[in-house]
Every structure is written in C-alpha cells, then in structure tokens.
Amino acid sequence: MRSLIIALLAAATIAVPRALELRAQGREGAQPGPQAAAPDTKKAPAGPFTRTAWDGKPNFAGVWHLPMQVDRDPERGQFNLGALERLYRPETRTLRDKLRGFDSPDYHCAPQAYPMAMTVPHPIQIVQAPNVFVVLTEYMNGFRVVPTDGRPHDPAAKPSHVGESVGHWEGDTLVVDVTRFNGKQWLALALQGAAGRAGGAAPARGAAPAGGPPPSSELAGLRGARENIWPSSDALQVVERWTMVDAATMEYQAVVNDPKMLTDPWTSARVRRTKLPYNVIQEDVCVSDVQRELESKLEREK
C-alpha cells in the first residue's frame, strides 16, 4: 500500500504542470477518444535509457504511443495473429462461430487486458516507484498496479478483466506473470483480424447490442468471420516481458497460455512503443454501442 501511495503521488506531481501546459496550448479539455484530435506523436529524443535512483533498474516512466496500423498480410502484420488462429482448439469452433466482432468486450467499455492493450494505438503512461510498476491506459482510463518485489500471487485475489499481476526483474527486463482472469477478455481486437484499421473503438455509431443485427456493412463483414474472434477463458495466464531499447523506445512481448482455448502457448509479436514528449495521458470517456443506440433512438424521437 505504501508503494502504491508513492506511485500515485509521483503521478500527481506531473499532472498539474501538464494541465497548465495544455491550457497554454489550448488543449485543455480535449477528448482523445475516437472523435478527438490525434495526440502529439512527435518522438522524444533517443539515446541511452535512464535508470531509477532507488534500484538502478531501467526507467520506463513516461507516456508511450503505438502508431495506428493496418493489418493485411497473411500473418496479420506485426501482431502474429495467424499463429494464434492455428492454436485454437477444434472444440472452440462452435463458440467462436457464435461470436461476432462487436461481441468483443472492449466494444462495451470493459477494460482491455494485455497483450491486447499493447496493440491498441492509444497512449499508455508508466509510473515507477520502489517495488511497484503502474500502467495507466488512456483508452477507457484503465490501470494496472504491478508489484515488482518478486512476491507470489495472492490466493485471495478476485478474478477480473485485467487479472492479477506480479513482477520481478531478470537483469534489465521486467517479467510480469498475470493470472486470475475472469474469462471475459479477448486476446486481440476483432478488427486486427480483418482488412481494416486496428483500433480500440467500435467502427460505427448506432451499433446494435451483442446478438442483434449489425448496423452497418463495416460490422457486417465481421459476422461469422471466425478468424477475427479471439476469446480467452478463466484459465488464461500471460507472462510479459517489458524491455527498454533506448530512451525513446520500449519493447513488449507476451507468452499466452490458455489450456481451455489453445493447444499450446502463443507467443505474441514484439511490439515497440515510442516515448512521447509529454508526461501525462488525457481523459478518454468510453461510450458503449448500447448507449449510442439509445441516444440515437431518443434523438430520432424528438
């Protein structure tokens, strides 16, 4: 708890100066979600990465960005989803054929688990303090608190969308073991398996609730496309490796084990994010497809 308080205080010390900076730039109150202006993606200066004062480990603190990507090659671009598709158990076919792209939990404002969240082109912020590594996601304002003192998993931890994380250092690489998932997460975005943009928000306004008819041809293309459906189970385990490449680049890779869904562990592609020249993420409010449909209906009835 003490480490968590230190981490949150560290985040707060940069929030106020950043707010003043945004006001001076006319950006205060901007919404960085799907309809907002793109963030300033100018890369921070490269060079050797710095180390923390308390233990000499790589300093990941800052805001990290993944550029928007379009995923069309046979192995699904940089995300290695072709290999993931081949690992799904044959008995999962019935479940996957019933699901549609807009059944993905992130379309309904659920927190995104990792490794999915690392492939979404929205900034993340990392805050480090002694024995703790905090990851804040701008998209839907998610968070993870990762103890880094090598402690074991808490047997009393409740299952959740993002699971329970514990970390330890192997040289300059932070290794994080994540378990205790609730079985509601997907391993990748549906649109990362389709010929289209990779992003974290529903592609069309007025989308119907899960199980209803798709509201547009863009979503209709996902229906029945089994290769675009990436569910997981409550047996999911993710082992992550976080590595600093240089002062402006970090690398992430995960090994995913889910014996209820996959025949063997799946190793994700290495994902690199670049550091942005500001120190705090912004607010991003998620509006679910169900809420959008209700608001659209009320607007039509006026």
N, C-alpha and C positions, 0 to 999 in steps of 0.2 A: 504493500500500500504506500509506504514511504517513497519507493522508487517511482510509482505511478504519479504521486503528487509532484515530485521533482520534474517529471517529464511534462506534465501539464503546465507547470509554472514556466518551464522553458518555452513551451509553445506560446504561452501568453505574452512573454516578453517581446516576441517578434510580431504579435498581432497588431498592437497599437501603432507602432511605426509604419506597418504596412498599410493600415487603414488611412493614415494621414497621406501616405504616398499615393494611394488610389484616389483619394479626394482631389489631390493636386493634379492628377492626370485625368480627372473627370470620369473615373471608372467606378466610383463608389456605388454600390447597389446593383452592379451588373449581374445578370444571371448567366452563368457559364454552361447552362444546360443545352439541350439540342437546338433551341431557338436563339441562343445568345451568341455574341461575337466570339470568335475563336480567341483563346488565350495568347498572350505574347509568347511565342515559342522560340525566340532567339536563344541560342545555346549559350550557357555560361562558359567562361574561358576554361580551356583544357589545361592539363598539367598534372603533376603528381597529386594524388588524393591526400587529404589531411587525415590525421589520427586524433582520437579522443584524448583529452588530457588525463582522464582517470584510469584508463587501462591500455592505451596505445593501440586500440583496435581501429579499423577503418571508420571514418566518419561519414555516415550516409545522410546526415541531416540536410534537409532542403526539399525542394519541390521538383518532381521528376515527371517527364512527359513522354508519351509514346505517340508518334505522329500517326495520323489517320492512314489506314492501309486498306487496299482492295486485294482480295484473296481469291485468285482464279486458277492457279496452276494445279496439276494433278495431285500434289501432296498438300494442297491447301496453304500455299505460301509459307510463311515463316512459322506457322503455328503447329505443324506436324500432325494435323488432324486426320490425314489419310492413314497414318499408323494407328491412331486411336480408333478409327472406324473398324479396322480389321481385328481389333482386340475385343470388341463387344461379343459377349456370349450369344450363341444362336437362340437361346431361350429368352433373350431380351427383345427379340424381334417384335413380338406381339405388343409389348409395352411401347416400344419406340414407334411402331406404326400408328398407334392410337394418339400419340402426342403430336402437336403442331408447333411451329416456330414460336407463335405467340403464347404458348404454354410455358416458355422459359420464365423462371421466377423473377428475373430482373425486369421483365416487361410489366410486372405487377408490384414494382417498388420494393422487392425483397433485396437485402444486402447481397452483394456479389462475393462469392468465395474465390479463393486463389486455387489454381492458376488463372481462372477466367479473368479476374480483375486486372491482371498484369497485361492482358491483351486488349483492353479497352482504351481507346485514345482519349482518356481524361487524366488530368494530373493526379498524382498521389504526393503526400507530404510525409516525410520520415522525421521523427523526433527521437533522439537518443539521449539516454541518461544512464547512470550506473545501474547495470543489471536489468535494463528494460529497453525495448525497441518498439516504438509506437508507429503504426502505419495508419495514416488518415487518407481516405479516398474522397476526392471532390465530388465524384458522381454519387448522388444519394447520401452524401455525408456519412460514409461508413468509417469504421475504425477497427483496428486490431491492437491489442496490447500483448507483446511477446516477452516474457521473462527470458533473460539471456544468461542466467547463472547456472544453467545445467540441471535445474530441478526436474523431477519426473512429472508426469501428467497427474492432475488432480482426479482421483477416482470419483469425487463427488461433482465434477463439472457436468453441467446440463448440456445436452445436445443443442446445437444452434446452427444457423446458416453458415457462419464462418468457422465453426469448430473451435477447439481449444488448442492454443499454440504454446510450445515450449522450445527454447532455443539454446544452442551452445556454439562456441567458436571452434572451428577447425582451421588453425592458422589465421588467415585474413578473410575466411569465408564464414558467414553466419549460416548455420544449418538449423532449420526450424522444422519440427515434427508437429503435424496438425492432425488431430483426431476428434472424436465426439461431434460428428456432423449429424444433422437431423434428416438426411436423405432427400432433401428438397432442392438441393443445388444441382446445377448443370456444370459440366467441365469446360464448356466453351459456349460462346454466343451462337445462336442459330444462324445468324447472317454471316458468320465466319465460314460456314459450310456451303453458302450459296454464292452465286455470282452477283456480288453486290458489295456495299460498303460494310466495313466492320465497325460497329458502334454499339453503344450501350443502351440506346433508347428505341422504343417502338418506331417503325418506319412510317407510320401513318396515323393521323388523328382519327378519332372516332372508331378505334378498333373494338371489335366485339369482345365480350368476356370469353375466357377459355371454354372451348366446346361449342361456341357459336360459329356462324358462318364468317369467313374472312371478309373484312370490309373493303379490301382493295386488291387489285391484281398483284401488287407487290407482296402482300402477305399470302395471297392465294398460291403463289409459287412455292411457298414453304410447306403447304399442306401435303402430307403423305410422303414428303421427301425424307426418308429415314436417315440418309447420310447427314442431315442437318440437325439431328436430335441427339443431344449429348447428356443424358441423365446420369445421376450417380445414386448411391444408396447410403444407408446409415453405417455401412462397413467401410466407407471411404477413409483412406489415410493418404496424406500428402506430405512429402518430405521436400522442403525447399532449400535452395542454395542461393544466397544473396552475396554478390561479389562486386566490389568496386574495381572498375577497369582503369579509370583515371579520374581527375577531379570533376569532369563533366559527364561521365558515363558510368552507369551501373548495369550489371547483368543479373538476370534471374532465370533459374531453371528449376523444374519440379519433377519428381517421380511420383506418379499417382498409382495407388494400389486400391482396388475395389473388387474383392473376390466375388461379390454378388453380381457384378456387372461385367467385369473384364476377365479374360482368360489369363492374362499376365500383366505385370505393371507396365504402365505407359510413361515414357519419358517425354516431357514437353520439349518443344524447341527452346533454344536460348533466346530470351527476349531482352533487348537492350533499351534502356530509357536514358534520355539526356536530361541534364540538370537545367532548370530554368533560372533566369537571373532575378527571381524574387523569392521570398521566403515563407509565404503562407498561401494556402489554397483559398478559394472563394466558396460561397454557398451555392449549392445546386439542389433545387427542390424537385423531387420526382412527382409527377402526376401520372397515375396509373391509367391504363387503357379503359378500365371500367369507369373511372371518374371522368375521363374525357368524353366517353359516350354519353354519360348522364348530363354533363354540362352542355354537350351539343344538342341533346334532346330538349333540354329546358330552353335553350336559345331558340330552337325552331318553334317552340310552342308559345313564344312571346307574341 
